[in-house]
Amino acid sequence: MKNNYNNKVVWITGTSSGMGKETAFRFAEAGARLILTALEPDLLEQVREECLRRGATAVTNLPFDLSKTEQLTQLAENAWNAYGRIDVFYNNAGISQRGTTVETDMAVIRKVMDIDFYAPVILTKSVLPKMIEQGGGQLAVTTSIAGVFGFPLRCAYSSAKHALYGFFETVAAENYQHNIRVTILTPGRVQTNISVNALEKDGRQHGKMDAGQAGGITAEKASQIIFNAIAKEKREKLVGSGELIMAYIKRFFPGLCAKLARKIKPM
């Protein structure tokens, strides 16, 4: 396992809070040079200062709204130019949703798809050729257990997370010989703000932490699992607790999974 990232360049999106912030701390403690991207510049600056305190050799902040997909190629260019290379690129940023398929506005579905699927795709397509040219690198992405099976009130979120699997598994298959490694991270319930920031059917913010989320593992614990999975170049890693049994039920007993999914309390 590579637990020393001294002077390696690591770019992480969604680093203002939760798993992204805590994972940035893990890489900082391993001596990495960090590039941090999130929506909130003020929170990002606090994370930057803490990363430096924890041992990062350098930290560059690139605050950005990932829903502005037409500007993502330039964001990727700026990230690459920060240190002239990227060794690990972790697509972690995302937004969730709370609304039935019938009731959810198409504008909400498009926004979730833009942030959760198209943004990682555009950024990865921008970074990947340069990674190949430099001799290799690692891509990591946060999907979700909702990307393993359909989940009530998550039509857009679950769709985006399913799509990430297809995209990044394809990238892995196409580029193994170029020394590109891909790690797919699949969280279950983790104590983050993802439910607080989730979009209601009309685009309003959900504004509260759901009970299931509150009962999950801490973001700090999740980050240790994530860091270890990336360091070991794992192909896929489930992140969570007892709820992860649903991923195995889906794999081996898909009919039972469908029945159980209908009974899940989605909040």
C-alpha positions in Angstrom: 0.0 0.0 0.0 1.2 3.5 -0.9 0.7 5.5 2.3 3.4 8.1 1.5 2.2 10.6 -1.1 5.1 13.0 -0.5 5.0 15.5 -3.4 2.4 13.5 -5.3 -0.4 15.7 -6.7 -3.9 14.9 -5.6 -7.0 16.7 -6.9 -10.2 16.2 -4.9 -13.6 17.7 -5.7 -16.3 18.3 -3.1 -13.8 19.1 -0.3 -15.6 21.8 1.7 -17.2 19.2 4.0 -17.9 15.6 4.6 -16.0 12.8 3.0 -14.2 15.1 0.6 -12.8 17.3 3.4 -11.8 14.3 5.5 -10.2 12.5 2.6 -8.2 15.7 1.8 -6.9 15.5 5.4 -5.8 11.9 5.0 -3.8 12.8 1.9 -2.4 15.9 3.6 -1.1 13.7 6.5 0.6 11.6 3.8 2.4 14.6 2.5 0.6 15.2 -0.8 0.4 18.4 -2.8 -3.4 19.0 -2.9 -5.8 20.7 -5.3 -9.2 21.3 -3.6 -12.4 22.1 -5.4 -15.8 22.9 -3.9 -18.6 25.4 -4.3 -17.8 27.5 -1.2 -14.6 29.5 -1.3 -14.7 30.4 2.4 -15.1 26.8 3.6 -12.5 25.7 1.1 -10.0 28.1 2.6 -10.5 26.7 6.1 -9.9 23.2 4.7 -6.7 24.5 2.9 -5.3 25.9 6.2 -6.0 22.6 8.0 -4.4 20.5 5.3 -1.3 22.6 5.5 -1.3 22.2 9.3 -1.6 18.4 8.9 1.4 18.1 6.6 0.4 18.8 3.0 3.4 20.1 1.1 1.3 22.6 -0.9 -2.4 23.3 -1.3 -4.2 25.1 -4.2 -7.8 26.0 -4.0 -10.0 26.0 -7.1 -13.5 26.9 -6.0 -16.1 26.1 -8.7 -19.8 25.4 -9.4 -19.7 22.0 -11.1 -23.1 22.6 -12.6 -21.5 25.1 -15.0 -20.5 22.2 -17.3 -19.4 24.5 -20.2 -16.5 25.8 -18.1 -15.3 22.4 -16.7 -12.6 21.9 -19.4 -11.0 25.2 -18.2 -11.2 24.1 -14.6 -9.4 20.9 -15.4 -6.7 22.9 -17.3 -6.3 25.1 -14.3 -6.0 22.1 -12.0 -3.3 20.5 -14.2 -1.3 23.7 -14.5 -1.3 24.2 -10.7 1.6 21.8 -10.4 2.2 20.5 -13.9 0.8 17.1 -13.2 -1.9 15.2 -11.4 -1.2 11.7 -9.9 -4.6 11.1 -8.3 -7.9 12.6 -9.3 -10.8 11.9 -7.0 -14.2 12.9 -8.3 -16.1 13.1 -5.1 -18.5 16.1 -5.4 -22.1 15.4 -5.8 -25.7 16.3 -5.0 -28.6 14.2 -4.0 -32.4 14.4 -4.5 -35.6 13.8 -2.7 -38.7 13.3 -4.9 -40.7 10.7 -6.8 -40.1 10.1 -10.5 -43.6 11.5 -11.3 -43.3 14.7 -9.3 -39.6 15.7 -9.8 -39.1 18.6 -12.2 -36.9 17.8 -15.2 -34.8 20.8 -14.3 -33.9 19.0 -11.0 -33.1 15.8 -12.9 -30.8 17.7 -15.3 -29.0 19.5 -12.5 -28.3 16.3 -10.6 -27.1 14.6 -13.8 -24.9 17.6 -14.6 -23.2 17.6 -11.2 -23.1 13.9 -10.5 -22.4 12.4 -13.9 -21.5 14.9 -16.6 -19.1 16.9 -14.4 -17.0 13.8 -13.6 -17.1 12.7 -17.2 -15.9 16.1 -18.6 -13.2 16.5 -16.0 -12.0 13.0 -16.4 -11.9 13.3 -20.2 -9.8 16.4 -19.8 -7.3 14.9 -17.3 -7.0 11.4 -18.7 -5.0 12.1 -21.8 -2.4 14.1 -19.8 -2.2 11.3 -17.2 -1.5 8.8 -20.0 1.1 11.1 -21.4 2.9 11.5 -18.0 3.1 7.7 -17.7 0.0 6.9 -15.6 -2.1 7.9 -12.7 -5.1 7.0 -10.7 -8.8 8.0 -11.0 -11.2 7.6 -8.1 -14.9 8.4 -8.0 -17.7 8.4 -5.4 -20.7 6.6 -6.6 -23.3 5.4 -4.0 -25.1 2.3 -2.9 -28.0 3.9 -4.8 -25.9 3.3 -7.9 -26.0 -0.5 -7.3 -29.8 -0.7 -7.1 -32.8 1.7 -7.6 -33.7 3.6 -4.5 -37.0 5.4 -3.7 -37.1 9.2 -4.2 -33.7 9.1 -6.0 -34.6 8.7 -9.7 -32.0 11.3 -10.9 -29.4 10.5 -8.2 -29.6 6.7 -8.6 -29.4 7.1 -12.4 -26.3 9.3 -12.3 -24.6 6.9 -9.8 -25.4 3.9 -12.0 -24.0 5.7 -15.0 -20.7 6.5 -13.2 -20.2 2.7 -12.8 -20.5 2.2 -16.6 -18.2 5.1 -17.4 -15.4 4.5 -15.0 -15.4 0.7 -15.5 -15.0 1.4 -19.3 -12.2 3.9 -18.6 -10.5 1.2 -16.4 -10.8 -1.5 -19.1 -9.5 0.8 -21.9 -6.5 2.3 -20.1 -5.1 -0.4 -17.9 -2.2 -0.9 -20.3 -1.5 2.9 -20.0 -0.9 2.5 -16.2 -4.2 4.1 -15.4 -5.9 2.7 -12.3 -9.5 3.3 -11.4 -11.0 3.0 -7.9 -14.8 3.1 -7.6 -16.0 4.1 -4.1 -19.5 3.1 -3.1 -20.8 4.7 0.2 -23.9 3.6 2.0 -24.9 5.8 4.9 -22.3 8.3 6.0 -22.8 11.3 8.3 -22.4 14.1 5.8 -24.5 17.1 4.5 -25.6 15.2 1.4 -29.2 14.9 2.6 -29.2 18.5 3.9 -28.1 19.8 0.5 -30.4 17.4 -1.5 -32.9 18.9 -4.0 -36.6 18.5 -3.4 -38.9 17.7 -6.3 -39.2 21.5 -7.2 -35.5 22.3 -6.7 -35.7 23.6 -3.2 -33.1 22.4 -0.7 -34.1 19.5 1.5 -32.6 21.3 4.5 -32.3 18.5 7.0 -30.2 15.4 7.8 -32.3 12.3 7.2 -32.4 9.7 10.0 -30.7 7.1 8.0 -27.8 9.5 7.2 -27.5 10.5 10.9 -27.1 6.8 11.8 -24.3 6.2 9.4 -20.6 6.0 9.9 -18.7 9.2 10.4 -17.1 11.0 7.5 -13.7 10.6 9.2 -14.1 6.8 9.3 -15.3 6.8 5.7 -12.3 8.8 4.7 -9.9 6.3 6.1 -11.6 3.5 4.2 -11.5 5.7 1.0 -7.8 6.6 1.5 -6.8 3.0 2.0 -8.8 1.8 -1.0 -7.1 4.4 -3.2 -3.6 3.7 -1.8 -4.2 -0.1 -2.4 -5.5 0.7 -5.9 -8.7 -1.2 -5.2 -11.0 -1.6 -8.1 -14.1 -1.1 -6.0 -14.8 -0.5 -2.3 -18.0 -0.3 -0.4 -18.0 2.3 2.4 -20.4 2.1 5.2 -21.9 -0.4 7.7 -24.7 -2.9 7.9 -26.7 -1.3 5.0 -24.1 -2.5 2.6 -25.6 -6.0 2.8 -28.0 -4.7 0.1 -25.2 -4.6 -2.4 -24.6 -8.3 -1.9 -28.3 -9.1 -2.0 -28.5 -7.3 -5.3 -25.6 -9.2 -6.7 -26.8 -12.7 -5.7 -30.5 -12.3 -5.1 -31.8 -9.5 -7.3 -35.5 -10.4 -6.9 -35.2 -10.2 -3.1 -33.3 -6.9 -3.5 -36.3 -5.5 -5.5 -38.7 -6.5 -2.8 -36.6 -5.0 -0.1 -36.0 -1.7 -2.0 -39.8 -1.2 -2.1 -39.8 -1.3 1.7 -36.8 1.0 2.3 -37.5 4.2 4.3 -36.0 6.7 1.8 -35.6 9.5 4.3 
